[in-house]
Amino acid sequence: MLKSSSKFYRKSGRQSETKSGSGSAEEQAGTAGKLWPRFELRFFAVLALSLVFYFIAGNIGSGWIYLLCASMLAALLLAVTAPLCQVLAVTVHQYAPCQFVAGQQASIVLKLKRTKLPLPVKWLRLSYQFDREQQTLSSKCAKVVESLEHELDVSWTTEPLKRGLHPLGTATLSCCFPIGLLWWQRSFRSPGKTITVYPKPTRIDGYFLYRLQPSTAAAGGPSRGRQSARQSNYTRGIREYVRGDSPRIVHWASSARTGRLLVREFETEGMPQFDVLLDLSAHWKTPAQFELAVTTACSLLSLGHRLGIGPKLFTNPALDTVADNLPAIPDGIELQMEILARVNPVKSVAGQIPELHRQDKTEHALVVIRPEDDEQTGNPNCYLIEIGQTVLAPGDKGTVAPASHRREKGPLRTVVSSEEDIAFL
């Protein structure tokens, strides 16, 4: 009996979602938190039969036909009120972690709770639709709750998420128990709750650091952050011996001439410092090309923070115009990932070429990320990473660049056409 009822509920649930999914996303989003019925064809068949029997009983005066008509009307009344009471006696709340990385699957927990109505709650059908606008998941498989005593947790796993902000979806609770002539459906949403999906960084080797201008720790010390300093092979001068100096750096000729122990002092080298500028107003040909640019920026920033350089993130146009609703967190890698999760291409004014000048007055190299074959920058302290087109948009003509496409033009220019190329930067 339980297996046959479960099959009936799943079959009816698929029919219900097929019919209710015909409306637009705006209309379905407007019914969030509301209650609406869905009539089965057999409901109208029973109603028509009851009217026919009532007409026949009125003509022949048969009490048995009156009784049969009254039974059908009572069944219709029960079919309307019983599922309504069960749906009103249950609430659904959504819970999910708020931070993910692109490509991960989110596990969303739906918690069903009973109210204090003294009614049995049985045979509920629960369906879930996540991110209806972007169509990242369409949960057409309903789950059946055979009985609900106090509360119950139901878990839903999404498809791999894309970068961006994703609002939590809509949970739909429906019931037609015990007769199955009419479905009462109730939707539940969690407005304001979103899932932030960060771009997935690629671990890179950092060969491009050798092409940047090295930062030298002058008398004033490093200009920003902590960095791993080491001695170079270039001698800056000599100084008196200090306890702890290695005997290998003693300058014996000067020590013998002056009568004091003198040692050689070397230039101190540190990791080349760089900042990242992501040009949002450039001519991005496809969404895949822009996503590759965001992944490249994310990988470069992760490398810089891992090495202790602490690079800064700039965008063109400025950050305050491209990223909204940023959390109140200190400047660092976490804030940069929040920014990269929200950025989108920006249409530039026709005929206006964005100016890629240094946005700070330090000597740090600026890594500029732009589309391939776009306007170039002549700044000698800029390392230009061009993003090649990997996926053609519908209607575009041309060939797709292979994954191994990698070429260099000039001393400070590299083309990246796939995520595999990012690993060799």
N, C-alpha and C positions, 0 to 999 in steps of 0.2 A: 504494500500500500504506500509506504514512504517513497519507494523508488519511482512508482508510477506518478505520484504527486509531484516529485521533484522534476521529472521529465516534462510534465505538463507546465510547470511554472517556468522552466527554462525556455520551452518552446513559445509560450505566450510572451515571455520577456523579449525574445528576439523579434516577434511580430510587433510588439509595442514600440521598440526602439527604431524599427524600420519606418513606422508611420510617423512617429514624433520627430525623427531626424530630417523630415522634409522641409521644415521651417528654416528661416535664416538664423544666423548666429545671434543677431540682435534680438530677435523675437524670443529665442530660447533663453538668452541671458536675462531677458526681462521677466521671465517666470520664476527666477531664482527665489526660493523661500516661499513660494505660493503653492496652492493646492488646486489640482484640476482632475476631473474624471476622464476616463477613456472607456467608452461603451463597446462591448462585444456585440457581434451580430445576433447572438443567441438571446441577448437581453431584449431586443426588439421583437424577436420571434416569440418569446414567452409573453411579452406584453400584448402582442397581437392575438395570441391564442386566448389569453384571459378575457380580452374584449369580445372575441367570438363566442366563447363559452357563456359570457354574461348575457349576450344577445339571445343565444339559444335558450338559456335558462329562463329569461324573461318571457319568451314566447310559449314555452311548454310548461313552465312552472315546476321544473325538476329541482328538488333540494340537493340531490347529489351533484348536479352540474354547478349549482351555486357554491357548494362546498369546494369543488375542484377549482372554480374561478377564484374563490377566496384564498385557497392554498397558493395559487400562482401569484396573486397580488402580495401575499405575505412573503413569499420567496423573493419577489422583487424588492420589497421593502428591506428585507434582511440583506440582500445583495448590495444595497446602497449604504446602509448604516454600519454594518459590521466591519467592512474594510476601512471605512472612514474613521471609525473609532480606533482601529489598530494603527493606522498611519499617524493619527494625531497623538497617539500615546508613545511615540518614539521620536527621539531627536538624534541627529547625526553631527558629529564634530570631526574636523580634519586636523591631523597632526603630521608634520613632515620637517626634516632638517631644512635649514634656510640656505645652506651653501653647498654647492656641488661643483664639479669640474666637468667641462664639456666631454660628452661621450659616456658619462656615468648614468646609471638608471636610478631614479628616485623611488624610494619605498614610502608610500603614503598610507597612513593608518587612519581608518574610519572607525570612530568609536560610537557605537549605538547604545543609547541609554533609554531606559523606560521612565515614564512619568509615574505619578502615584495613582493613576486611574486603575481601579480594581477590575481590569479586563485581561483575559489571556491574549498574548501576542504570539501568533504562529504564522508560518508560511509567508514570510516577507521576501520580496525580491529587491536586491540592492545592485544598482549599476552606477558606474562612475565615468565621467568624461573629463579628461585633463587637457587644459590648454586648447580649447575648442577653436580659437582663432588661428593659431599657427599649426594646428593639426599634428602636433607631435605625438599624440596618443588618442586613439578612439577606442574606448573600452566597450565593445559590443557584447561581451560575455558577462551576463549577469550572474550574481552569486545569490544562492537561496539560503535564507535563515529560517530553519525549521521551527525554532522556538527561541524566545528571548525572555530570560528570567529577570535579570537586573541590568547588565551591560555586556557588550561583546565587542571585540576588536577584530576588524577585517582589514587585511593588508592588500594594497594594490601596488604593483610594480610598473613603472612607466617604461616607455621606450628610451633609448639613449637621448639625453637632453642636448639641445644646442645652446650655444652661448647666448646670454641675455637674461632678462627678468621674466619669469614665468609665474603668473598668478595661479593659485590653487584652483582646481576644477570644480565641477558640480556633481554632487552625489544625489541620486534620485532613488527614493524609497517608494515602492509600490506594493499593493496588496489587493487580492480579489477573494480572499478566504471568507466564508467557507463554501460559497456556491459557485463562484467563478463567472458571474454574469457581467460584472463591472469592475474596472480597475480604478482605484484611487491612487494618484501619484503626487508625491511631494518632493520638491527639490531643496537642497541645502548647499549653501555656498559660504565661503569664508572671505568676505571682502577685506582688502587691505593686506592679506597674507600672500607673500610672494616667495619664490625660490630664485636665488641668485646663482647663475651658472657661470663660473669663471672660464676663460680660455685655458686650454690644456697646454702647459709649456713643454717644449722639446729640449732635452738636454743637449747642449751644444759644446763643442770643443774649445771655442774661443780663439781660433786662429786670427780672427780679425783684430784682436788686441795688438798683435805685432805690427799691424799696419797703421795704428794710431800713434799720435805723438805721445811719448811717455811723459808722465808727470814726475817732476823732480822735487824732492822735498828741500826747499830752500831754507834760509835762516828762520823764516817765519813758521816753518813746519807745514804739514799738509793742509790744504785749503778746505778739505771737507772729509768728514768721516774717518774711519779707521782703515788702514790699508797695510798690506804686508810689504814692508820695506826691506831691501837687501842691498848689500854693497856691490857696486859695479867695479869694472877694471880701470876706471879713470881716476887718477889721483888729483885731488883738489888742492892739496898742500900738505904741510907737516905741522905737527903739534907735539907738545910734551907728553911723555908717557903717563898714562893713568892706570892705576891698579886694575887689573882685569884685561888689559890689552894683550893680544896674542904676540908672542915674540917674533912671529913671521912677518909682522908689519913694521918692525923696527927699521928705521932708516939709519944704517950704521955709519954711512959717510958723514951725514950731518951730525950725528951723535958724537963722532970722533972729533969733528972740527970745533963744535961748541962746548964739548965737555959735559953735555946734558943728554939724557936718553930721550930721543925724539922718535916719533912713529909717523907713518904715512896716514893721511886722512883721505878716504875715497868718497866719490860722489855716491849719494844714496838714491837708488832707483826704486820706484814703486809701480804698482799696476797702473796702466793708462786709464784715466778717468773719462767717462763718456756719459752723455745724456741721450735720451731717445725722443725723437720727434715723429709722431704719426700724422701724416698729412691726410686729413679727412676730406678736404675739399678738392682733392685731385680727381682725375677722371678714372674712377674705378669701373671696369668693364662688366664684371660679374660679381654676385655676392660671394662666390667661392674665392675670388681673388682678394676681396677685402678681408674675409675670414683668415686667409693665409697671412695677410699683413698683420692682423691682430695677434695671431699665434706667434709670428716672428717678434713682435714687440714684447709679448709676454715672456718669450724665451730669453731675449736679451736682458730684460729687467731681472729675471730670476737668476741669470748668470752673474750680473753685477752685484746683486745683494748676497749671493753665495760667496763671492770673492771679497766682500767687504767694501766694495767701491761705493755703493749706495747711489745708483744713477737716478736722475729725475725723469719724469715723464711729461712731455709737452705735446699738445695737439694743435693743429691748425684747422679751424679757428680755436680760440682759447677754450680751456676746460669748462668755464662757467656757462658756456653756451651749448655744450654738447652732452653734458652729463648732469642729469637732474636727480634729486632725491638721494644724494650721496650720504652715507652714514657719517656720524660725527666720530671719526677715528683719526689718530695722528697720522702725519705724512709718513709713508713707508710703503713696503711691498703690498700690504693688505689694501691700503687705499688705492694703489695703482691697479690692483686686480679688480677692485670695485669699479674703477673708471673704465677699464677695458671690457668689463662685462656689459657696459651701458652704451658704448660709443657706436655710432652708425655713420655711414657716409653722409657728407654734407654737400649740397649742390652749391658750387661757386658761381659768382656772377659772370655772365658771358663776357669774354674778352679780358677778364681780370686774372692774372697769374698770381697765385699766393706767394708772398715773400718769405723765403726760408732763411732769415737772418738768425744770428745767435740771440736767444731770448735771455741769456744771462751774460755777464761780462767776464766770466772766468775763462781759463785756458782749456777747459775740458772739451774733448772732441764731441761733436754732435752727430749721432747716427740718425739719418733721415730715412724714413720708410715711405716709398712712393710707388705708384704703378710703373711698369716698364714702358720705356719710350715716351715718358711724359717730360715736361719741362725740367731742365737740369738746373742745378745750382752751382755757382762758381766759387763758393766759399772753400778755401783750401783746407779748412779744419773740419769739414763735413765728410763723413763716410756714408756714401749713398748706397742703400740696399733697395734694389728695384724688385717688385713683385711681378713675376711673369704670369701670364694668363694660363690657368690650368684647365678650366672648364668653360666651354663656350655657352653663352646665353642663347635662349631660343631665338632663331632668326639670324644669328651671327654667322658669318662665313669665314672660313679659315681653318687652319690646322691646329690641333691641340698640342701644346708643347709637351714633350715627353718628360717623365719624372727625372731623368738624368740630365736634363737641360741645365747647364751651369756654365756661365762664361764671365769673363772679367774684361772690362774696358777701362783702361786707365788705372792709376795706382790706388784709387779710393772708390771703387765701384764694383758691386757684385749683384748678380741676378739670382733670385730665388724663385723657383717655379713649383716647388712641392715641399712638403714637410721633411722629406729626406734631405733636401738641400739645407734646411735650417740646421740640421745636426752638424754640418761641416763648415758653419760660419767661423 
